[in-house]
Amino acid sequence: MGKKFPLNPKFPERICWGCDRYCPTGDMACGNGSGRTQHPSEVLGEDWYLVGDWGMEESEGKPAAEDIGP
């Protein structure tokens, strides 16, 4: 199982969310370097996990959101 996916990270623009690596935007390990994958909260808003069937509960992502930083 991969890392827990943070629901609302503090600085989502600093990370690529395309895989479980969560690479810094300046050092992406996967893909072709054409651009980073945005976090769903950047596209759909802070309540993105409540819209649709993501299979996530609110308590699932909170600890991981604090672990990811600059």
PQR file with spaces between the fields and no chain letter, atoms N, CA, C, O and H, PARSE charges and radii, in Angstrom:
ATOM       1  N    MET     1       0.840   -1.171    0.000 -0.4000 1.5000
ATOM       2  CA   MET     1       0.000    0.000    0.000 -0.0000 2.0000
ATOM       3  C    MET     1       0.892    1.244    0.000  0.5500 1.7000
ATOM       4  O    MET     1       1.927    1.268    0.665 -0.5500 1.4000
ATOM       5  N    GLY     2       0.502    2.241   -0.722 -0.4000 1.5000
ATOM       6  CA   GLY     2       1.270    3.476   -0.816 -0.0000 2.0000
ATOM       7  C    GLY     2       1.070    4.368    0.392  0.5500 1.7000
ATOM       8  O    GLY     2       0.390    4.010    1.354 -0.5500 1.4000
ATOM       9  H    GLY     2      -0.339    2.221   -1.263  0.4000 1.0000
ATOM      10  N    LYS     3       1.671    5.522    0.317 -0.4000 1.5000
ATOM      11  CA   LYS     3       1.542    6.498    1.401 -0.0000 2.0000
ATOM      12  C    LYS     3       0.096    6.979    1.500  0.5500 1.7000
ATOM      13  O    LYS     3      -0.652    6.939    0.523 -0.5500 1.4000
ATOM      14  H    LYS     3       2.223    5.813   -0.465  0.4000 1.0000
ATOM      15  N    LYS     4      -0.288    7.435    2.695 -0.4000 1.5000
ATOM      16  CA   LYS     4      -1.620    8.031    2.846 -0.0000 2.0000
ATOM      17  C    LYS     4      -1.639    9.340    2.085  0.5500 1.7000
ATOM      18  O    LYS     4      -0.690   10.122    2.151 -0.5500 1.4000
ATOM      19  H    LYS     4       0.320    7.468    3.489  0.4000 1.0000
ATOM      20  N    PHE     5      -2.706    9.575    1.372 -0.4000 1.5000
ATOM      21  CA   PHE     5      -2.829   10.772    0.550 -0.0000 2.0000
ATOM      22  C    PHE     5      -3.379   11.909    1.395  0.5500 1.7000
ATOM      23  O    PHE     5      -4.484   11.792    1.925 -0.5500 1.4000
ATOM      24  H    PHE     5      -3.477    8.940    1.318  0.4000 1.0000
ATOM      25  N    PRO     6      -2.639   13.014    1.539 -0.5600 1.5000
ATOM      26  CA   PRO     6      -3.119   14.134    2.357  0.2800 2.0000
ATOM      27  C    PRO     6      -4.321   14.821    1.730  0.5500 1.7000
ATOM      28  O    PRO     6      -4.351   15.053    0.521 -0.5500 1.4000
ATOM      29  N    LEU     7      -5.305   15.145    2.547 -0.4000 1.5000
ATOM      30  CA   LEU     7      -6.519   15.772    2.030 -0.0000 2.0000
ATOM      31  C    LEU     7      -6.304   17.231    1.668  0.5500 1.7000
ATOM      32  O    LEU     7      -6.724   17.666    0.596 -0.5500 1.4000
ATOM      33  H    LEU     7      -5.280   14.957    3.529  0.4000 1.0000
ATOM      34  N    ASN     8      -5.667   17.986    2.529 -0.4000 1.5000
ATOM      35  CA   ASN     8      -5.421   19.402    2.275 -0.0000 2.0000
ATOM      36  C    ASN     8      -4.019   19.789    2.752  0.5500 1.7000
ATOM      37  O    ASN     8      -3.870   20.335    3.845 -0.5500 1.4000
ATOM      38  H    ASN     8      -5.326   17.633    3.400  0.4000 1.0000
ATOM      39  N    PRO     9      -2.995   19.513    1.948 -0.5600 1.5000
ATOM      40  CA   PRO     9      -1.633   19.854    2.355  0.2800 2.0000
ATOM      41  C    PRO     9      -1.433   21.364    2.419  0.5500 1.7000
ATOM      42  O    PRO     9      -2.150   22.117    1.759 -0.5500 1.4000
ATOM      43  N    LYS    10      -0.459   21.807    3.215 -0.4000 1.5000
ATOM      44  CA   LYS    10      -0.225   23.238    3.402 -0.0000 2.0000
ATOM      45  C    LYS    10       0.226   23.927    2.116  0.5500 1.7000
ATOM      46  O    LYS    10      -0.270   25.006    1.791 -0.5500 1.4000
ATOM      47  H    LYS    10       0.123   21.195    3.751  0.4000 1.0000
ATOM      48  N    PHE    11       1.145   23.330    1.393 -0.4000 1.5000
ATOM      49  CA   PHE    11       1.691   23.932    0.174 -0.0000 2.0000
ATOM      50  C    PHE    11       1.623   22.936   -0.978  0.5500 1.7000
ATOM      51  O    PHE    11       2.657   22.403   -1.381 -0.5500 1.4000
ATOM      52  H    PHE    11       1.548   22.454    1.657  0.4000 1.0000
ATOM      53  N    PRO    12       0.436   22.671   -1.520 -0.5600 1.5000
ATOM      54  CA   PRO    12       0.322   21.650   -2.572  0.2800 2.0000
ATOM      55  C    PRO    12       1.090   22.010   -3.846  0.5500 1.7000
ATOM      56  O    PRO    12       1.442   21.125   -4.625 -0.5500 1.4000
ATOM      57  N    GLU    13       1.351   23.294   -4.061 -0.4000 1.5000
ATOM      58  CA   GLU    13       2.034   23.725   -5.279 -0.0000 2.0000
ATOM      59  C    GLU    13       3.522   23.355   -5.279  0.5500 1.7000
ATOM      60  O    GLU    13       4.183   23.458   -6.312 -0.5500 1.4000
ATOM      61  H    GLU    13       1.065   24.013   -3.428  0.4000 1.0000
ATOM      62  N    ARG    14       4.045   22.933   -4.143 -0.4000 1.5000
ATOM      63  CA   ARG    14       5.459   22.572   -4.044 -0.0000 2.0000
ATOM      64  C    ARG    14       5.731   21.112   -4.375  0.5500 1.7000
ATOM      65  O    ARG    14       6.888   20.702   -4.460 -0.5500 1.4000
ATOM      66  H    ARG    14       3.508   22.850   -3.304  0.4000 1.0000
ATOM      67  N    ILE    15       4.677   20.323   -4.563 -0.4000 1.5000
ATOM      68  CA   ILE    15       4.795   18.878   -4.727 -0.0000 2.0000
ATOM      69  C    ILE    15       4.083   18.430   -6.003  0.5500 1.7000
ATOM      70  O    ILE    15       3.066   19.003   -6.396 -0.5500 1.4000
ATOM      71  H    ILE    15       3.736   20.656   -4.494  0.4000 1.0000
ATOM      72  N    CYS    16       4.635   17.394   -6.643 -0.4000 1.5000
ATOM      73  CA   CYS    16       3.934   16.735   -7.745 -0.0000 2.0000
ATOM      74  C    CYS    16       3.164   15.565   -7.148  0.5500 1.7000
ATOM      75  O    CYS    16       3.740   14.754   -6.424 -0.5500 1.4000
ATOM      76  H    CYS    16       5.460   16.928   -6.324  0.4000 1.0000
ATOM      77  N    TRP    17       1.879   15.468   -7.441 -0.4000 1.5000
ATOM      78  CA   TRP    17       1.012   14.457   -6.846 -0.0000 2.0000
ATOM      79  C    TRP    17       0.717   13.317   -7.805  0.5500 1.7000
ATOM      80  O    TRP    17      -0.290   12.629   -7.640 -0.5500 1.4000
ATOM      81  H    TRP    17       1.411   16.128   -8.029  0.4000 1.0000
ATOM      82  N    GLY    18       1.569   13.097   -8.806 -0.4000 1.5000
ATOM      83  CA   GLY    18       1.318   12.098   -9.843 -0.0000 2.0000
ATOM      84  C    GLY    18       1.510   10.655   -9.422  0.5500 1.7000
ATOM      85  O    GLY    18       0.995    9.753  -10.083 -0.5500 1.4000
ATOM      86  H    GLY    18       2.388   13.656   -8.940  0.4000 1.0000
ATOM      87  N    CYS    19       2.241   10.409   -8.335 -0.4000 1.5000
ATOM      88  CA   CYS    19       2.463    9.034   -7.868 -0.0000 2.0000
ATOM      89  C    CYS    19       2.717    9.067   -6.359  0.5500 1.7000
ATOM      90  O    CYS    19       2.539   10.106   -5.723 -0.5500 1.4000
ATOM      91  H    CYS    19       2.660   11.141   -7.798  0.4000 1.0000
ATOM      92  N    ASP    20       3.126    7.954   -5.795 -0.4000 1.5000
ATOM      93  CA   ASP    20       3.368    7.870   -4.351 -0.0000 2.0000
ATOM      94  C    ASP    20       4.695    8.480   -3.925  0.5500 1.7000
ATOM      95  O    ASP    20       5.004    8.482   -2.734 -0.5500 1.4000
ATOM      96  H    ASP    20       3.270    7.110   -6.311  0.4000 1.0000
ATOM      97  N    ARG    21       5.481    8.991   -4.844 -0.4000 1.5000
ATOM      98  CA   ARG    21       6.778    9.569   -4.491 -0.0000 2.0000
ATOM      99  C    ARG    21       6.639   10.989   -3.944  0.5500 1.7000
ATOM     100  O    ARG    21       7.455   11.407   -3.122 -0.5500 1.4000
ATOM     101  H    ARG    21       5.231    8.989   -5.813  0.4000 1.0000
ATOM     102  N    TYR    22       5.632   11.736   -4.377 -0.4000 1.5000
ATOM     103  CA   TYR    22       5.413   13.118   -3.941 -0.0000 2.0000
ATOM     104  C    TYR    22       6.686   13.946   -4.079  0.5500 1.7000
ATOM     105  O    TYR    22       7.154   14.536   -3.105 -0.5500 1.4000
ATOM     106  H    TYR    22       4.969   11.397   -5.044  0.4000 1.0000
ATOM     107  N    CYS    23       7.235   13.989   -5.262 -0.4000 1.5000
ATOM     108  CA   CYS    23       8.502   14.679   -5.520 -0.0000 2.0000
ATOM     109  C    CYS    23       8.346   16.197   -5.467  0.5500 1.7000
ATOM     110  O    CYS    23       7.275   16.721   -5.772 -0.5500 1.4000
ATOM     111  H    CYS    23       6.855   13.509   -6.053  0.4000 1.0000
ATOM     112  N    PRO    24       9.415   16.909   -5.081 -0.5600 1.5000
ATOM     113  CA   PRO    24       9.405   18.366   -5.174  0.2800 2.0000
ATOM     114  C    PRO    24       9.268   18.774   -6.640  0.5500 1.7000
ATOM     115  O    PRO    24       9.731   18.053   -7.524 -0.5500 1.4000
ATOM     116  N    THR    25       8.654   19.891   -6.904 -0.4000 1.5000
ATOM     117  CA   THR    25       8.392   20.292   -8.289 -0.0000 2.0000
ATOM     118  C    THR    25       9.661   20.481   -9.104  0.5500 1.7000
ATOM     119  O    THR    25       9.631   20.335  -10.326 -0.5500 1.4000
ATOM     120  H    THR    25       8.277   20.476   -6.186  0.4000 1.0000
ATOM     121  N    GLY    26      10.771   20.802   -8.460 -0.4000 1.5000
ATOM     122  CA   GLY    26      12.022   20.993   -9.184 -0.0000 2.0000
ATOM     123  C    GLY    26      12.822   19.728   -9.379  0.5500 1.7000
ATOM     124  O    GLY    26      13.882   19.772  -10.004 -0.5500 1.4000
ATOM     125  H    GLY    26      10.796   20.921   -7.467  0.4000 1.0000
ATOM     126  N    ASP    27      12.356   18.593   -8.865 -0.4000 1.5000
ATOM     127  CA   ASP    27      13.130   17.356   -8.930 -0.0000 2.0000
ATOM     128  C    ASP    27      12.204   16.155   -9.075  0.5500 1.7000
ATOM     129  O    ASP    27      12.230   15.250   -8.240 -0.5500 1.4000
ATOM     130  H    ASP    27      11.495   18.557   -8.357  0.4000 1.0000
ATOM     131  N    MET    28      11.388   16.137  -10.125 -0.4000 1.5000
ATOM     132  CA   MET    28      10.442   15.047  -10.313 -0.0000 2.0000
ATOM     133  C    MET    28      11.141   13.812  -10.871  0.5500 1.7000
ATOM     134  O    MET    28      11.884   13.901  -11.848 -0.5500 1.4000
ATOM     135  H    MET    28      11.368   16.872  -10.803  0.4000 1.0000
ATOM     136  N    ALA    29      10.903   12.672  -10.252 -0.4000 1.5000
ATOM     137  CA   ALA    29      11.565   11.430  -10.628 -0.0000 2.0000
ATOM     138  C    ALA    29      10.815   10.659  -11.712  0.5500 1.7000
ATOM     139  O    ALA    29      11.433    9.897  -12.456 -0.5500 1.4000
ATOM     140  H    ALA    29      10.299   12.600   -9.458  0.4000 1.0000
ATOM     141  N    CYS    30       9.527   10.834  -11.815 -0.4000 1.5000
ATOM     142  CA   CYS    30       8.775   10.107  -12.839 -0.0000 2.0000
ATOM     143  C    CYS    30       8.248   11.092  -13.887  0.5500 1.7000
ATOM     144  O    CYS    30       8.356   12.305  -13.707 -0.5500 1.4000
ATOM     145  H    CYS    30       9.025   11.453  -11.210  0.4000 1.0000
ATOM     146  N    GLY    31       7.701   10.596  -14.935 -0.4000 1.5000
ATOM     147  CA   GLY    31       7.179   11.464  -15.991 -0.0000 2.0000
ATOM     148  C    GLY    31       8.288   12.033  -16.835  0.5500 1.7000
ATOM     149  O    GLY    31       9.458   11.688  -16.666 -0.5500 1.4000
ATOM     150  H    GLY    31       7.613    9.611  -15.081  0.4000 1.0000
ATOM     151  N    ASN    32       7.920   12.899  -17.737 -0.4000 1.5000
ATOM     152  CA   ASN    32       8.906   13.453  -18.665 -0.0000 2.0000
ATOM     153  C    ASN    32       9.318   14.873  -18.319  0.5500 1.7000
ATOM     154  O    ASN    32       9.982   15.535  -19.117 -0.5500 1.4000
ATOM     155  H    ASN    32       6.970   13.180  -17.875  0.4000 1.0000
ATOM     156  N    GLY    33       8.939   15.344  -17.159 -0.4000 1.5000
ATOM     157  CA   GLY    33       9.330   16.670  -16.740 -0.0000 2.0000
ATOM     158  C    GLY    33       8.539   17.792  -17.371  0.5500 1.7000
ATOM     159  O    GLY    33       8.910   18.960  -17.250 -0.5500 1.4000
ATOM     160  H    GLY    33       8.400   14.806  -16.511  0.4000 1.0000
ATOM     161  N    SER    34       7.450   17.453  -18.047 -0.4000 1.5000
ATOM     162  CA   SER    34       6.668   18.481  -18.726 -0.0000 2.0000
ATOM     163  C    SER    34       5.854   19.332  -17.761  0.5500 1.7000
ATOM     164  O    SER    34       5.464   20.448  -18.103 -0.5500 1.4000
ATOM     165  H    SER    34       7.149   16.505  -18.145  0.4000 1.0000
ATOM     166  N    GLY    35       5.597   18.835  -16.589 -0.4000 1.5000
ATOM     167  CA   GLY    35       4.832   19.596  -15.605 -0.0000 2.0000
ATOM     168  C    GLY    35       4.395   18.698  -14.476  0.5500 1.7000
ATOM     169  O    GLY    35       4.398   17.473  -14.602 -0.5500 1.4000
ATOM     170  H    GLY    35       5.913   17.928  -16.310  0.4000 1.0000
ATOM     171  N    ARG    36       4.023   19.303  -13.384 -0.4000 1.5000
ATOM     172  CA   ARG    36       3.622   18.515  -12.222 -0.0000 2.0000
ATOM     173  C    ARG    36       2.128   18.225  -12.249  0.5500 1.7000
ATOM     174  O    ARG    36       1.356   18.935  -12.894 -0.5500 1.4000
ATOM     175  H    ARG    36       4.021   20.298  -13.281  0.4000 1.0000
ATOM     176  N    THR    37       1.735   17.179  -11.542 -0.4000 1.5000
ATOM     177  CA   THR    37       0.327   16.850  -11.375 -0.0000 2.0000
ATOM     178  C    THR    37      -0.195   17.619  -10.173  0.5500 1.7000
ATOM     179  O    THR    37       0.379   17.538   -9.087 -0.5500 1.4000
ATOM     180  H    THR    37       2.362   16.603  -11.018  0.4000 1.0000
ATOM     181  N    GLN    38      -1.273   18.359  -10.356 -0.4000 1.5000
ATOM     182  CA   GLN    38      -1.836   19.157   -9.269 -0.0000 2.0000
ATOM     183  C    GLN    38      -2.563   18.279   -8.264  0.5500 1.7000
ATOM     184  O    GLN    38      -3.079   17.213   -8.600 -0.5500 1.4000
ATOM     185  H    GLN    38      -1.740   18.425  -11.238  0.4000 1.0000
ATOM     186  N    HIS    39      -2.589   18.752   -7.024 -0.4000 1.5000
ATOM     187  CA   HIS    39      -3.360   18.092   -5.972 -0.0000 2.0000
ATOM     188  C    HIS    39      -4.837   18.372   -6.245  0.5500 1.7000
ATOM     189  O    HIS    39      -5.170   19.465   -6.704 -0.5500 1.4000
ATOM     190  H    HIS    39      -2.170   19.617   -6.751  0.4000 1.0000
ATOM     191  N    PRO    40      -5.726   17.424   -5.979 -0.5600 1.5000
ATOM     192  CA   PRO    40      -7.161   17.655   -6.214  0.2800 2.0000
ATOM     193  C    PRO    40      -7.714   18.899   -5.528  0.5500 1.7000
ATOM     194  O    PRO    40      -8.651   19.511   -6.040 -0.5500 1.4000
ATOM     195  N    SER    41      -7.160   19.286   -4.388 -0.4000 1.5000
ATOM     196  CA   SER    41      -7.654   20.486   -3.709 -0.0000 2.0000
ATOM     197  C    SER    41      -7.369   21.748   -4.516  0.5500 1.7000
ATOM     198  O    SER    41      -8.091   22.737   -4.389 -0.5500 1.4000
ATOM     199  H    SER    41      -6.399   18.789   -3.972  0.4000 1.0000
ATOM     200  N    GLU    42      -6.329   21.727   -5.343 -0.4000 1.5000
ATOM     201  CA   GLU    42      -6.022   22.878   -6.192 -0.0000 2.0000
ATOM     202  C    GLU    42      -7.025   23.011   -7.325  0.5500 1.7000
ATOM     203  O    GLU    42      -7.301   24.116   -7.792 -0.5500 1.4000
ATOM     204  H    GLU    42      -5.743   20.924   -5.447  0.4000 1.0000
ATOM     205  N    VAL    43      -7.560   21.904   -7.758 -0.4000 1.5000
ATOM     206  CA   VAL    43      -8.473   21.887   -8.901 -0.0000 2.0000
ATOM     207  C    VAL    43      -9.931   21.942   -8.459  0.5500 1.7000
ATOM     208  O    VAL    43     -10.730   22.681   -9.035 -0.5500 1.4000
ATOM     209  H    VAL    43      -7.335   21.006   -7.379  0.4000 1.0000
ATOM     210  N    LEU    44     -10.279   21.159   -7.438 -0.4000 1.5000
ATOM     211  CA   LEU    44     -11.672   21.000   -7.040 -0.0000 2.0000
ATOM     212  C    LEU    44     -12.061   21.721   -5.758  0.5500 1.7000
ATOM     213  O    LEU    44     -13.242   21.749   -5.412 -0.5500 1.4000
ATOM     214  H    LEU    44      -9.630   20.559   -6.970  0.4000 1.0000
ATOM     215  N    GLY    45     -11.104   22.305   -5.044 -0.4000 1.5000
ATOM     216  CA   GLY    45     -11.392   22.994   -3.787 -0.0000 2.0000
ATOM     217  C    GLY    45     -11.064   22.135   -2.586  0.5500 1.7000
ATOM     218  O    GLY    45     -10.779   20.944   -2.716 -0.5500 1.4000
ATOM     219  H    GLY    45     -10.144   22.282   -5.325  0.4000 1.0000
ATOM     220  N    GLU    46     -11.107   22.754   -1.406 -0.4000 1.5000
ATOM     221  CA   GLU    46     -10.698   22.073   -0.184 -0.0000 2.0000
ATOM     222  C    GLU    46     -11.582   20.887    0.201  0.5500 1.7000
ATOM     223  O    GLU    46     -11.132   19.994    0.918 -0.5500 1.4000
ATOM     224  H    GLU    46     -11.339   23.721   -1.300  0.4000 1.0000
ATOM     225  N    ASP    47     -12.818   20.867   -0.260 -0.4000 1.5000
ATOM     226  CA   ASP    47     -13.705   19.751    0.065 -0.0000 2.0000
ATOM     227  C    ASP    47     -13.755   18.724   -1.064  0.5500 1.7000
ATOM     228  O    ASP    47     -14.771   18.053   -1.242 -0.5500 1.4000
ATOM     229  H    ASP    47     -13.183   21.593   -0.843  0.4000 1.0000
ATOM     230  N    TRP    48     -12.679   18.596   -1.821 -0.4000 1.5000
ATOM     231  CA   TRP    48     -12.631   17.711   -2.986 -0.0000 2.0000
ATOM     232  C    TRP    48     -12.960   16.264   -2.651  0.5500 1.7000
ATOM     233  O    TRP    48     -13.575   15.573   -3.463 -0.5500 1.4000
ATOM     234  H    TRP    48     -11.853   19.141   -1.676  0.4000 1.0000
ATOM     235  N    TYR    49     -12.562   15.786   -1.464 -0.4000 1.5000
ATOM     236  CA   TYR    49     -12.774   14.385   -1.090 -0.0000 2.0000
ATOM     237  C    TYR    49     -14.229   14.089   -0.747  0.5500 1.7000
ATOM     238  O    TYR    49     -14.627   12.926   -0.671 -0.5500 1.4000
ATOM     239  H    TYR    49     -12.062   16.347   -0.804  0.4000 1.0000
ATOM     240  N    LEU    50     -15.028   15.141   -0.541 -0.4000 1.5000
ATOM     241  CA   LEU    50     -16.446   14.957   -0.257 -0.0000 2.0000
ATOM     242  C    LEU    50     -17.276   14.877   -1.536  0.5500 1.7000
ATOM     243  O    LEU    50     -18.404   14.384   -1.525 -0.5500 1.4000
ATOM     244  H    LEU    50     -14.705   16.085   -0.603  0.4000 1.0000
ATOM     245  N    VAL    51     -16.706   15.367   -2.636 -0.4000 1.5000
ATOM     246  CA   VAL    51     -17.390   15.375   -3.921 -0.0000 2.0000
ATOM     247  C    VAL    51     -16.980   14.119   -4.686  0.5500 1.7000
ATOM     248  O    VAL    51     -15.803   13.946   -5.003 -0.5500 1.4000
ATOM     249  H    VAL    51     -15.789   15.767   -2.645  0.4000 1.0000
ATOM     250  N    GLY    52     -17.913   13.264   -4.978 -0.4000 1.5000
ATOM     251  CA   GLY    52     -17.604   12.039   -5.700 -0.0000 2.0000
ATOM     252  C    GLY    52     -17.230   10.911   -4.757  0.5500 1.7000
ATOM     253  O    GLY    52     -17.251   11.071   -3.537 -0.5500 1.4000
ATOM     254  H    GLY    52     -18.869   13.405   -4.721  0.4000 1.0000
ATOM     255  N    ASP    53     -16.893    9.783   -5.330 -0.4000 1.5000
ATOM     256  CA   ASP    53     -16.573    8.597   -4.550 -0.0000 2.0000
ATOM     257  C    ASP    53     -15.074    8.329   -4.618  0.5500 1.7000
ATOM     258  O    ASP    53     -14.618    7.550   -5.455 -0.5500 1.4000
ATOM     259  H    ASP    53     -16.876    9.653   -6.321  0.4000 1.0000
ATOM     260  N    TRP    54     -14.312    8.968   -3.744 -0.4000 1.5000
ATOM     261  CA   TRP    54     -12.861    8.809   -3.716 -0.0000 2.0000
ATOM     262  C    TRP    54     -12.456    7.661   -2.800  0.5500 1.7000
ATOM     263  O    TRP    54     -11.308    7.219   -2.845 -0.5500 1.4000
ATOM     264  H    TRP    54     -14.683    9.600   -3.064  0.4000 1.0000
ATOM     265  N    GLY    55     -13.369    7.172   -1.976 -0.4000 1.5000
ATOM     266  CA   GLY    55     -13.049    6.095   -1.063 -0.0000 2.0000
ATOM     267  C    GLY    55     -12.171    6.538    0.090  0.5500 1.7000
ATOM     268  O    GLY    55     -11.425    5.733    0.646 -0.5500 1.4000
ATOM     269  H    GLY    55     -14.302    7.532   -1.940  0.4000 1.0000
ATOM     270  N    MET    56     -12.250    7.811    0.456 -0.4000 1.5000
ATOM     271  CA   MET    56     -11.430    8.346    1.544 -0.0000 2.0000
ATOM     272  C    MET    56     -12.333    8.932    2.615  0.5500 1.7000
ATOM     273  O    MET    56     -13.413    9.449    2.329 -0.5500 1.4000
ATOM     274  H    MET    56     -12.856    8.466    0.005  0.4000 1.0000
ATOM     275  N    GLU    57     -11.872    8.841    3.846 -0.4000 1.5000
ATOM     276  CA   GLU    57     -12.579    9.482    4.945 -0.0000 2.0000
ATOM     277  C    GLU    57     -11.743   10.643    5.443  0.5500 1.7000
ATOM     278  O    GLU    57     -10.529   10.663    5.241 -0.5500 1.4000
ATOM     279  H    GLU    57     -10.995    8.421    4.078  0.4000 1.0000
ATOM     280  N    GLU    58     -12.364   11.591    6.078 -0.4000 1.5000
ATOM     281  CA   GLU    58     -11.676   12.810    6.496 -0.0000 2.0000
ATOM     282  C    GLU    58     -10.466   12.536    7.380  0.5500 1.7000
ATOM     283  O    GLU    58      -9.463   13.240    7.274 -0.5500 1.4000
ATOM     284  H    GLU    58     -13.350   11.574    6.242  0.4000 1.0000
ATOM     285  N    SER    59     -10.535   11.546    8.235 -0.4000 1.5000
ATOM     286  CA   SER    59      -9.429   11.273    9.157 -0.0000 2.0000
ATOM     287  C    SER    59      -8.243   10.597    8.476  0.5500 1.7000
ATOM     288  O    SER    59      -7.155   10.573    9.051 -0.5500 1.4000
ATOM     289  H    SER    59     -11.350   10.974    8.321  0.4000 1.0000
ATOM     290  N    GLU    60      -8.408   10.052    7.287 -0.4000 1.5000
ATOM     291  CA   GLU    60      -7.339    9.313    6.618 -0.0000 2.0000
ATOM     292  C    GLU    60      -6.143   10.171    6.267  0.5500 1.7000
ATOM     293  O    GLU    60      -5.010    9.734    6.467 -0.5500 1.4000
ATOM     294  H    GLU    60      -9.292   10.071    6.820  0.4000 1.0000
ATOM     295  N    GLY    61      -6.345   11.373    5.752 -0.4000 1.5000
ATOM     296  CA   GLY    61      -5.239   12.146    5.226 -0.0000 2.0000
ATOM     297  C    GLY    61      -4.652   13.187    6.144  0.5500 1.7000
ATOM     298  O    GLY    61      -3.614   13.761    5.813 -0.5500 1.4000
ATOM     299  H    GLY    61      -7.265   11.728    5.590  0.4000 1.0000
ATOM     300  N    LYS    62      -5.254   13.458    7.268 -0.4000 1.5000
ATOM     301  CA   LYS    62      -4.778   14.561    8.108 -0.0000 2.0000
ATOM     302  C    LYS    62      -3.352   14.393    8.626  0.5500 1.7000
ATOM     303  O    LYS    62      -2.592   15.357    8.533 -0.5500 1.4000
ATOM     304  H    LYS    62      -6.097   12.992    7.536  0.4000 1.0000
ATOM     305  N    PRO    63      -2.926   13.249    9.164 -0.5600 1.5000
ATOM     306  CA   PRO    63      -1.545   13.161    9.635  0.2800 2.0000
ATOM     307  C    PRO    63      -0.530   13.340    8.519  0.5500 1.7000
ATOM     308  O    PRO    63       0.496   13.988    8.728 -0.5500 1.4000
ATOM     309  N    ALA    64      -0.782   12.791    7.350 -0.4000 1.5000
ATOM     310  CA   ALA    64       0.166   12.888    6.245 -0.0000 2.0000
ATOM     311  C    ALA    64       0.288   14.316    5.727  0.5500 1.7000
ATOM     312  O    ALA    64       1.342   14.695    5.217 -0.5500 1.4000
ATOM     313  H    ALA    64      -1.615   12.265    7.180  0.4000 1.0000
ATOM     314  N    ALA    65      -0.763   15.109    5.847 -0.4000 1.5000
ATOM     315  CA   ALA    65      -0.720   16.485    5.349 -0.0000 2.0000
ATOM     316  C    ALA    65       0.303   17.308    6.107  0.5500 1.7000
ATOM     317  O    ALA    65       0.918   18.205    5.529 -0.5500 1.4000
ATOM     318  H    ALA    65      -1.619   14.801    6.261  0.4000 1.0000
ATOM     319  N    GLU    66       0.498   17.029    7.372 -0.4000 1.5000
ATOM     320  CA   GLU    66       1.469   17.782    8.170 -0.0000 2.0000
ATOM     321  C    GLU    66       2.888   17.293    7.919  0.5500 1.7000
ATOM     322  O    GLU    66       3.841   18.037    8.149 -0.5500 1.4000
ATOM     323  H    GLU    66      -0.001   16.300    7.841  0.4000 1.0000
ATOM     324  N    ASP    67       3.048   16.055    7.451 -0.4000 1.5000
ATOM     325  CA   ASP    67       4.367   15.499    7.213 -0.0000 2.0000
ATOM     326  C    ASP    67       5.011   16.069    5.949  0.5500 1.7000
ATOM     327  O    ASP    67       6.237   16.150    5.866 -0.5500 1.4000
ATOM     328  H    ASP    67       2.273   15.451    7.264  0.4000 1.0000
ATOM     329  N    ILE    68       4.214   16.457    4.980 -0.4000 1.5000
ATOM     330  CA   ILE    68       4.740   16.945    3.721 -0.0000 2.0000
ATOM     331  C    ILE    68       4.925   18.453    3.817  0.5500 1.7000
ATOM     332  O    ILE    68       3.983   19.188    4.115 -0.5500 1.4000
ATOM     333  H    ILE    68       3.218   16.392    5.048  0.4000 1.0000
ATOM     334  N    GLY    69       6.105   18.889    3.570 -0.4000 1.5000
ATOM     335  CA   GLY    69       6.394   20.315    3.688 -0.0000 2.0000
ATOM     336  C    GLY    69       7.403   20.740    2.645  0.5500 1.7000
ATOM     337  O    GLY    69       7.593   20.041    1.650 -0.5500 1.4000
ATOM     338  H    GLY    69       6.870   18.292    3.328  0.4000 1.0000
ATOM     339  N    PRO    70       8.047   21.862    2.850 -0.5600 1.5000
ATOM     340  CA   PRO    70       8.977   22.406    1.863  0.2800 2.0000
ATOM     341  C    PRO    70      10.129   21.519    1.525  0.5500 1.7000
ATOM     342  O    PRO    70      10.970   21.886    0.704 -0.5500 1.4000
